[in-house]
Structure formats: structure tokens, C-alpha cells
């Protein structure tokens, strides 16, 4: 038997989107990633709704023989929920979402895919894409009309041909695979795959000494360094021996912000549609009203209300205790009094309740770090455990000692050390002449001190601003 050791991460990206339309969910037997799009209610409703409709698959008893049928039926039902919402709330018409869902059944993996989000399998150092894009560019590739290199820069690479939109013909591709101990899986939205080359993804995934959480963080940071203008969401999962896997659920992106996905599973389709429609329009969600089966006296109604209130308080107390216990097993690195600090807990507050406390304030000043990492520390860097937090601090400390002053080449050939505010920065690899053509796709990756090469898409942007080249010294981010 095998299990998953997993981590999910999501970032808004550097584009103009004001909200995250990606959603991802990871649990011992289920991995899901959705990239939403379109409509008045936008993709955050679509992606979080589909994730919420699939979570029941985790923990259910399935056999390998019917796993694909169960997964396909669950996605059909989730697609039907999208139609329910659009029927009740017409302004949401046109929204949709990609979806990759992986359900583990013993040593088998049932995979469903629709859209241009991708899944990869790294086995014995070899990276294989196990999904096929449903996109206009993929169609051109299949017909031999463009090359793989042309596909990476094609202006219509974000145009999808098939996603979940609530229509009956929205059907995913299905496959069944055998899992081997040592496999590493990646699910990602196009915020990663459109901006980071597969060679770089393979190199990052191939760092078997790093945990799924560390690799997931690196993937997101590489995409951001490559100027990803879309939401960036990844799920990294290692196949390990039974008993060595992760057990706590991880939910990121829009699904983590829209609590409706956690409560609608007990409602009828009509009630779910009404609740999600109110949420999409900004109106408060209301619980369904249940009619009394027969008249009751005042004292009966009072007793019933008292029992309901008591039960509600017990449930809230139990959930609160569970959330607090879970939060105190988490770690992150942030800033306190100008110093890099390890915190225990999570970096959010629950009303007046502080869910984190200082574990160790180091002697490393945040201002001593390169500017990019100063921002990352202030936004906080999550860790799987205390050892992971110590590793992040050690890597930050190494960066603080580097002389990270860039050489910036302006369009007129002059050189400075600052990127003008009105310019687009293109990072070139160390050893590359900064007079090289701007169209060359050279970049150094990020990841805490990883020194990994990633593609640079800034040169292909439609941005009309002047472009400058940035050359960092060896050892700098």
C-alpha cells in the first residue's frame, strides 16, 4: 500500500486580477486543482464550487474497477451544479473552470482532466506530462501547424476549447495509472506552465531532498520571478509507503476563502444553487428554513431552541478547539522588530484571537536581505515544520551575505543599478552579455538560493513600456 505526502500553494500572481480564481484541495486520497474563469460571479465561484462538490470522494470506499466511473460521475454532478447556479443567478452565465482531479484507490490513480491546467509525473528522474491541454494551441500542435517553441509564445495560448461550463457536453479525459513508491506528482494551473519551462519544472521536482512544501514554494516563486501575470497554483504530492503520508487537508485559493463549499454538501441542489448565488452577489448566505411538522406549545418550542443553541455552541467549541490545535502545529517565517523571526501557528488572526506566537527571533535583519526577499519575509514564508523553518532562515542568512547589486542595462546601452519605475525588467543569466537581444529567453530562477534556470516571459508581454536587462551576480536571487 502507498500514501500521499502533499502540499498545496496558491498566489495571486503579478497581473491585474484582484482576486484568486484558482482553487486546490489535497487530502490522503484526493487531489483537485481548478482554474476558474469568466462570468459576473467570475471564476472564483466556479472553481470553489467544483472543489466543494468533489471533496466527498476522499475517504469513501472505492474499488479500482469502478474508480473512473465514480470520478466521472462526480465531475458530471459538479458541472450540473454550475448550471444550477447560472439558472438561479443569470449574471453568472459564462463562468467556467478547468479541473484536474486525482483519486487514489490503493496503488491505482484515477485521473480526470478538462481544460489547460496540467498534471505531471516524475518517476526515476524522468518528467512526463500525464494530461493533455484542451486548448487552441494544443490543437495547432496536434495538427503540426506550429512547433513546441512557437506554442510557448503563441498569443492565443490561453484560449481553451473545453472546460466545465454547466453544459452536458463538458466531458473530461479519463485515465487510470499505477503508482510507485518514489513517484512525485504535480498539478498546476497555467500560471505556472505558461511562464516556467518544463525543463525547469523537472529540475525543481527532481530535488528529492526537498519536501513537497519546499518544492511547491519554489515553483510559485519561480513563476513570480518569471513575471507570471495569472494566478499561480500548484499541488505537489510524493507517493510514499502507507503510514508515512500527510493526513491533514490543505485547501488553497478561492476555495479556502469561500466557506460555502464546506457547508453546501448537506443541501439539495436547489438550496446549493440559491446559497452560492447569494454569495456570488455579495448577499449573506442563509440557512434553509425547516417547517414544523406539527404545532407545538410555547414550552416545547423554547426547549427545542435551547437544545439547538446548546448543540450549536458545542459544535462551535469543538471546531474552534480543533482549529486551534491544528494551527499550533504550523510554522512560518516572518518579520518582528525588523528581524527575521520564526513563528509558531498561522499568520492569520481569528477575530480577537491571535493564532500565532513568536518561537524564535533571529539576529538576521530583514533589511540585510535582497529587496525581493525582504518582501517575501514580510508577506511570510510557510514551513512544514520547525526544521523547515530553520532551513528557510539558514538560506535567508546565506543570501544576506551575498553582494546582490544588479547591473541594469537601459535601452540606450547605458548601465545603472536601479530598474526605472516605468520599465519592464528582463533578467538574464550570469555570464550572458547584457547587450544580448532582449528577445532571448534567459532567466535565473528563484527559490531560496536555488540558482535554478527558468524562462523569462517579460520579453513577450504586450506591455508597451521600455524593456531593460537585469544581470544579477552569482549567488543572488
C-alpha atoms as one frame of an Amber mdcrd trajectory, in Angstrom:
protein
   0.000   0.000   0.000   1.042   3.601  -0.619   0.028   7.066   0.586   0.437
  10.730  -0.440   2.704  13.267   1.232   1.412  16.512  -0.247   1.449  20.317
  -0.198  -0.776  22.888  -1.933   0.191  26.501  -2.624  -1.513  29.408  -4.426
  -0.554  33.009  -5.260  -2.492  35.876  -6.831   0.278  36.470  -9.380   1.605
  39.764 -10.763  -1.217  40.575 -13.179  -4.264  42.785 -12.801  -6.528  40.205
 -11.115  -7.768  41.446  -7.756  -8.898  38.017  -6.561  -7.689  34.459  -6.854
  -9.794  32.406  -9.257  -7.803  29.187  -8.711  -8.786  26.574  -6.119  -6.940
  23.476  -4.941  -7.613  20.725  -2.424  -5.362  17.948  -1.149  -6.185  15.032
   1.137  -4.894  11.461   1.544  -6.977  10.010  -1.287  -7.889  13.043  -3.399
  -6.008  15.846  -5.191  -8.002  18.517  -7.053  -6.984  21.722  -8.871  -9.385
  24.087 -10.674  -8.700  27.330 -12.562 -11.873  29.401 -12.854 -12.782  31.971
 -15.487 -15.470  34.323 -16.761 -18.938  35.494 -15.829 -20.163  38.219 -13.459
 -19.528  35.959 -10.454 -16.124  35.160 -12.034 -14.065  32.035 -11.819 -13.625
  32.016  -8.049 -17.220  30.825  -7.620 -16.863  28.188 -10.349 -13.557  26.751
  -9.122 -14.525  26.699  -5.436 -17.927  25.160  -6.253 -16.393  22.278  -8.213
 -13.812  21.619  -5.496 -16.576  21.634  -2.887 -18.584  19.117  -4.897 -15.651
  16.690  -5.208 -14.392  16.603  -1.609 -16.785  13.799  -0.662 -14.722  11.403
  -2.798 -11.950  11.443  -0.202 -12.489   8.836   2.490 -15.171   6.920   0.598
 -14.620   3.239  -0.118 -13.936   2.702  -3.812 -12.590  -0.151  -5.892 -10.101
   0.229  -8.730 -12.605  -1.270 -11.180 -15.174   1.496 -10.716 -12.883   4.383
  -9.715 -13.025   6.102 -13.119 -16.819   5.782 -13.300 -17.168   7.287  -9.813
 -14.798  10.146 -10.634 -16.501  10.870 -13.957 -19.946  10.863 -12.330 -18.778
  13.216  -9.557 -17.445  15.700 -12.124 -20.688  15.488 -14.095 -22.611  16.312
 -10.910 -20.272  19.213 -10.129 -20.787  20.508 -13.673 -24.527  20.253 -13.108
 -24.152  22.444 -10.006 -22.591  25.135 -12.203 -25.698  25.000 -14.376 -27.910
  25.272 -11.248 -26.110  28.435 -10.154 -26.325  30.043 -13.597 -30.048  29.208
 -13.809 -30.756  30.899 -10.485 -28.274  33.743 -10.966 -28.267  34.674 -14.701
 -25.496  37.270 -14.392 -23.075  34.414 -13.683 -23.742  32.958 -17.125 -20.462
  32.314 -18.927 -18.370  31.314 -15.943 -16.476  28.049 -16.026 -13.435  26.240
 -14.703 -10.718  23.808 -15.668 -10.414  20.755 -13.447  -7.812  18.121 -12.671
  -8.933  15.516 -10.139  -6.852  12.565  -8.954  -8.404   9.870  -6.767  -6.111
   7.277  -5.188  -7.506   3.764  -4.806  -4.869   1.535  -3.242  -1.916   1.707
  -5.630  -4.076   2.916  -8.524  -4.605   6.545  -9.525  -7.778   7.596 -11.336
  -7.214  10.864 -13.241  -9.809  13.205 -14.773  -8.808  16.324 -16.713 -10.594
  19.084 -18.597  -9.086  22.421 -19.645  -5.463  23.589 -19.799  -4.365  23.024
 -16.212  -1.699  20.332 -16.189  -0.547  17.271 -14.266   2.978  15.847 -14.359
   4.547  12.637 -13.068   8.224  12.471 -12.093   9.410   8.853 -11.940  13.077
   7.892 -11.572  14.183  11.348 -12.676  12.022  11.455 -15.818   9.203  14.011
 -16.097   6.056  13.029 -18.019   3.005  15.169 -18.641   0.022  12.937 -17.886
  -2.694  15.337 -19.067  -3.340  16.912 -22.449  -4.349  20.556 -22.810  -7.784
  21.243 -24.206  -6.686  24.442 -25.927  -6.451  26.131 -29.310  -2.649  25.965
 -29.243  -2.677  22.228 -28.445  -4.930  21.704 -31.460  -2.416  23.546 -33.654
   0.357  21.366 -32.213  -1.596  18.168 -32.871  -2.129  19.257 -36.478   1.576
  20.034 -36.900   0.906  23.683 -37.741   3.225  25.077 -35.057   6.269  23.847
 -33.127   6.569  23.384 -29.362   8.720  26.508 -29.152   6.134  28.510 -31.088
   3.414  27.167 -28.798   5.178  28.593 -25.724   4.981  32.128 -27.171   1.709
  31.887 -29.104  -0.565  34.904 -28.409  -3.611  32.607 -28.131  -2.044  30.088
 -25.731  -4.630  30.925 -23.035  -7.605  30.118 -25.295  -9.223  26.898 -24.030
 -11.507  24.705 -26.120 -13.086  22.616 -23.371 -13.811  23.397 -19.694 -16.634
  22.825 -17.203 -19.379  25.335 -18.039 -22.535  23.535 -16.922 -23.236  22.066
 -20.354 -23.890  18.353 -20.814 -21.119  18.010 -23.421 -18.420  19.146 -20.951
 -16.676  15.788 -20.508 -13.198  15.239 -19.019 -10.452  12.925 -20.270 -10.079
   9.876 -18.010  -7.135   7.565 -17.313  -6.032   5.005 -14.720  -2.385   4.706
 -13.632  -0.272   2.584 -11.322   1.507   4.404  -8.502   5.054   3.510  -7.447
   6.758   4.490  -4.211   9.091   7.393  -5.029   6.807   8.943  -7.665   6.246
  12.689  -7.408   3.084  14.268  -8.845   2.474  17.893  -9.780  -0.878  19.552
 -10.512  -0.585  23.163 -11.691  -2.592  25.982 -13.219  -1.360  27.766 -16.337
   0.058  30.491 -14.126   2.993  28.094 -13.740   3.063  26.179 -17.035   2.723
  29.307 -19.226   5.695  31.021 -17.566   8.089  28.266 -16.498   9.684  25.793
 -18.913   9.160  22.066 -18.405  12.922  21.584 -18.039  12.876  23.939 -15.065
   9.817  22.230 -13.601  11.579  18.879 -13.944  14.705  20.232 -12.241  12.695
  21.571  -9.313  10.625  18.422  -8.910  13.791  16.354  -9.103  15.099  17.781
  -5.824  14.189  14.689  -3.839  15.900  16.041  -0.731  13.248  18.754  -0.525
   9.754  18.236   0.852   6.636  18.740  -1.284   6.043  22.010   0.580   9.517
  23.331  -0.195   9.226  22.347  -3.866   5.740  23.887  -4.124   7.053  27.162
  -2.659   9.942  27.173  -5.144   7.633  26.567  -8.109   5.437  29.503  -7.147
   8.437  31.785  -6.610   9.997  30.831  -9.956   6.707  31.668 -11.697   6.548
  35.038  -9.945  10.164  35.775 -10.861   9.236  34.999 -14.469   6.568  37.747
 -14.176   3.538  35.413 -14.089   0.525  37.601 -14.794  -2.012  34.936 -13.819
  -2.888  33.180 -10.560  -0.261  30.538  -9.761  -1.457  27.367  -8.006   0.364
  24.062  -7.506  -0.157  20.777  -5.671   2.930  18.607  -5.165   2.452  15.047
  -3.881   5.017  12.347  -3.158   3.993   8.683  -3.251   5.281   7.145  -0.007
   4.755   3.978   1.996   1.436   3.667   3.823   1.596   5.357   7.199   4.173
   7.958   6.090   1.748  10.244   4.257   0.077  13.540   5.104  -3.314  13.332
   6.808  -4.421  16.938   7.276  -6.422  18.523   4.440  -4.989  21.509   2.594
  -7.268  23.966   0.783  -5.856  26.995  -1.066  -7.064  29.728  -3.391 -10.708
  30.708  -3.788 -11.948  27.512  -2.113 -10.169  28.474   1.114 -11.870  31.875
   1.087 -15.402  30.769   0.187 -16.644  28.848   3.193 -19.833  27.901   1.366
 -18.012  24.951  -0.204 -17.741  23.349   3.228 -21.401  23.565   4.194 -23.340
  23.077   0.968 -22.701  19.335   0.788 -25.718  18.681   3.040 -28.125  20.777
   0.939 -30.295  19.868  -2.020 -29.190  21.039  -5.490 -31.711  23.915  -5.425
 -30.562  25.042  -1.964 -26.919  24.877  -3.028 -27.620  26.967  -6.106 -29.502
  29.596  -4.096 -26.771  29.800  -1.455 -23.968  30.157  -3.987 -25.947  32.737
  -5.951 -26.380  34.883  -2.830 -22.690  34.506  -2.055 -21.687  35.463  -5.592
 -23.798  38.624  -5.423 -22.398  39.582  -2.021 -25.585  38.861  -0.091 -25.302
  36.951   3.199 -25.952  33.217   2.963 -28.981  31.986   4.861 -29.582  28.514
   6.212 -32.630  26.691   4.805 -35.776  27.185   6.871 -37.403  23.946   8.005
 -41.159  23.941   8.583 -42.513  22.404  11.813 -44.150  19.053  11.211 -46.949
  19.786  13.685 -47.961  22.638  16.005 -46.196  22.724  19.372 -46.782  24.621
  22.600 -44.558  27.546  23.671 -42.599  25.463  26.192 -41.849  22.801  23.541
 -40.570  25.460  21.151 -38.458  27.024  23.925 -36.947  23.647  24.838 -36.219
  22.866  21.229 -34.486  26.213  20.694 -32.440  25.749  23.865 -31.300  22.312
  22.735 -30.399  23.606  19.271 -28.455  26.526  20.769 -26.578  24.215  23.131
 -25.703  21.828  20.313 -24.520  24.746  18.169 -22.273  26.025  20.963 -20.780
  22.559  21.433 -20.090  22.236  17.703 -18.520  25.715  17.539 -16.403  24.955
  20.586 -15.218  21.630  19.165 -14.399  23.149  15.764 -12.599  26.063  17.435
 -10.552  23.711  19.606  -9.643  21.600  16.575  -8.639  24.671  14.544  -6.510
  25.991  17.409  -4.785  22.620  17.894  -4.026  22.366  14.175  -2.760  25.957
  13.961  -0.262  25.409  16.764   1.411  22.636  14.783   2.238  25.026  11.924
   5.288  27.256  11.441   6.145  30.255   9.279   8.937  32.790   8.899   8.134
  36.499   9.058   9.326  39.825  10.457   9.254  41.072  14.044  11.030  44.222
  15.231  12.974  44.337  11.956  14.368  40.801  12.433  13.748  37.531  10.607
  11.571  35.596  13.051  10.223  32.051  13.289   6.581  31.945  14.374   4.519
  29.007  15.567   0.919  28.961  14.358  -0.641  30.514  11.257  -0.264  34.071
  10.015  -3.955  34.960  10.385  -5.989  36.093  13.352  -9.424  34.750  14.260
 -11.230  37.861  15.474  -9.528  38.874  18.738  -7.706  35.529  18.912  -4.057
  35.577  17.786  -3.317  32.271  16.071   0.476  32.594  16.200   3.259  33.452
  18.632   6.975  34.105  18.376   9.045  30.935  18.511  12.477  32.490  17.828
  13.570  35.977  16.822  16.902  35.637  14.993  19.715  38.180  14.773  19.235
  38.447  10.997  17.945  41.879   9.979  15.295  41.887   7.261  16.933  44.955
   5.703  20.101  42.878   5.175  18.280  40.685   2.635  17.924  41.414  -1.101
  14.821  43.528  -1.743  12.866  40.640  -3.247  13.325  38.507  -0.151  12.549
  41.394   2.180   9.099  41.474   0.597   8.747  37.692   0.843   9.626  37.656
   4.545   7.187  40.460   5.294   4.463  38.512   3.499   5.606  35.411   5.499
   7.062  32.125   4.227   5.273  28.967   5.354   7.116  25.843   6.524   6.021
  22.231   7.000   7.594  22.046  10.463  10.206  23.663  12.712  13.049  22.043
  10.786  11.657  23.543   7.582  11.515  26.985   9.201  15.142  26.632  10.333
  16.115  25.716   6.765  14.408  28.840   5.392  16.269  31.013   7.922  19.592
  29.382   7.019  19.011  30.046   3.315  17.995  33.646   4.010  21.131  34.082
   6.092  23.238  32.857   3.156  21.514  35.339   0.851  22.171  38.191   3.275
  25.899  37.697   2.838  25.786  37.960  -0.947  26.640  41.188  -2.736  23.384
  41.365  -4.670  23.620  44.642  -6.579  22.314  44.130 -10.126  23.690  45.571
 -13.354  20.799  47.167 -15.247  21.275  47.844 -18.958  18.936  50.545 -20.321
  17.588  50.553 -23.911  20.159  53.215 -24.903  23.039  50.970 -23.757  23.843
  52.864 -20.573  24.259  50.969 -17.285  22.798  51.610 -13.833  21.916  49.629
 -10.691  18.214  50.530 -10.421  15.286  49.453 -12.610  13.295  52.537 -13.726
   9.706  52.581 -12.455   8.293  52.790 -15.998  10.299  49.850 -17.393   9.791
  46.090 -17.751  12.720  44.129 -16.277  14.139  41.097 -18.114  16.572  39.058
 -16.019  19.475  37.499 -17.958  21.613  34.599 -16.852  25.035  35.161 -15.242
  27.736  35.026 -17.911  25.379  36.355 -20.589  26.419  39.657 -22.205  23.899
  42.280 -21.218  23.976  43.526 -24.793  22.350  40.304 -25.984  18.988  40.608
 -27.804  16.129  41.222 -25.440  14.086  38.508 -27.087  16.307  35.743 -25.733
  14.511  33.791 -23.021  17.150  33.716 -20.309  16.460  33.992 -16.633  17.738
  32.833 -13.300  15.224  31.052 -11.111  14.297  31.951  -7.628  13.670  29.538
  -4.774  15.684  30.310  -1.681  19.201  30.212  -3.055  18.333  27.523  -5.593
  20.066  29.115  -8.585  17.706  27.336 -10.970  17.208  28.476 -14.563  13.670
  29.480 -15.533  12.273  31.125 -18.651  11.574  34.812 -18.788   8.325  35.806
 -20.470   8.600  39.527 -19.856  10.060  39.936 -23.334   6.862  38.525 -24.851
   4.439  40.728 -22.939   2.132  43.172 -24.688   3.277  45.858 -22.244   4.326
  48.989 -24.177   6.801  50.105 -21.527  10.557  50.102 -22.366  12.414  46.891
 -21.513  15.656  46.791 -19.541  18.007  43.863 -18.862  18.929  42.918 -15.298
  22.096  40.900 -14.604  22.492  39.592 -11.031  25.856  38.450  -9.613  26.356
  34.733  -8.975  24.555  33.514  -5.846  21.888  36.217  -5.949  18.194  35.541
  -6.478
